[in-house]
Amino acid sequence: MVHTSETVRLKFFIDLLMTKNHPVMLVGSSGCGKSALLNEKLSSLPEEYAVCNVPFNYYTTSELLQRVLEKPLEKKAGRNYAPPGNKKLVYFIDDINMPMVDQYGTVQPHTLIRQHLDYGHWYDRTKHTLKDIHNVQYVGAMNPTAGSFTINPRLQRHFSVFAVSFPSMESLNLIYSSLLDQHLKNPANKFNPTLIRMTEPLVQAALQLHQKVTFTFLPTATKFHYIFNLRDLTNIFQGLLFCTGETVKVPLELLRCWLHETQRVYGDRLLEDKDLEMLNKLQVDVTKKIFEVRRLGPCKI
């Protein structure tokens, strides 16, 4: 996780609210880093915390959800249930707005969570007796452009809601420059020192190409999967981080590796030959613009 000013702000409020046992929800479009931010926070919690991931999908029902929620709990005295020992349990609900909305406009899993947040209990489904649930709290994430678009206001009122926007170009530059620079400077990878100067232009080229691809290939009824976000950009750099000094020896080879990764990430999703040709044109345009005055090994691009 490479922190930016925006993620540091969000992390401060998440830390503050989770300490007070207050539910938190992050709202943002796909691939903007909601789950990554919360996972990073949850993985850094002290030992007295336990984490239970609760992924939602369209077919999640209240019965399925109750089974998942009860799995890490154990029975205490009477009708009380809590995590083992003196631990505190955090339920991380991803895609909280994905379950199906029934004909009455309600969502089963949301009603179960709301019942617990309102009254601190839910019911045993076989004995029809109350179960008081203690030492648990909720954090959630949702994408307002997918699923049921909204969640019940009576549930949402319990959560402190924060919007997660797509990082700015300055933030993206910082994130991917840090990743690539650290990889190229790592002595264990045995890179040629001349490759280090490739970090800045390569990140600029990647960001410019991503921006052009996003605005050029828009989703339609037949191309509904033409959605490019931060995950695609990360996949490109993830591919570059597999390079070592033995496989990439001159700057030109690193550039070719980046071009290959962009074809793999963007090109494999395109349906028509004309779209592939347009991608090739965008690649050539960006490469010429960024690298035309830079010396890359034995030739100029």
VENCOR-V467264 format. One line per field, one symbol per residue. phi: phi as a letter, one per 40 degrees, with the letter a starting at -180 (. if undefined). psi: psi as a letter, one per 40 degrees, with the letter a starting at -180 (. if undefined). A space follows every 10 residues. Layout:
# VENCOR-V467264
phi = ???
psi = ???
This chain:
# VENCOR-V467264
phi = .bcbdccccc ccccdccccc gbcbbbbacc gchccccccc ccccccccbb bbcbccbdcc bccccccccc dccbcbcgbc bacdgbcbbb cbbcfccccc ccccgbbdcc ccccccccbg aabccbcfbc bcbbfbabba aabccbgcgb bddccccccc bbcbccdccc ccdccccccc ccccccdccf ccdcccccdc cccdcccccc ccccccbccb ccbcccbbbc cccccccccc cccbcccbbb dccccccccc cccccccccc cbcccccccc cccccccccc bcbbcbgcab c
psi = hhiidddddd ddddddddde fhiihhhiih eeeddddddd ddeeiideii hhhghiadeh idddddddde deiihahbeh iiiibfihhh hhhifdedii haeeeihddd ddddddddee iiihedefii hhhifiiiii iiheeiaedi ihddddddih hhhhihiidd dddddddddd ddddehddef ihdeddeedd dddddddddd ddddddgiha defeeghhad dddddddddd eeiidddhdi dddddddddd dddddddeei didddddddd dddddddddd edehhgbeii .
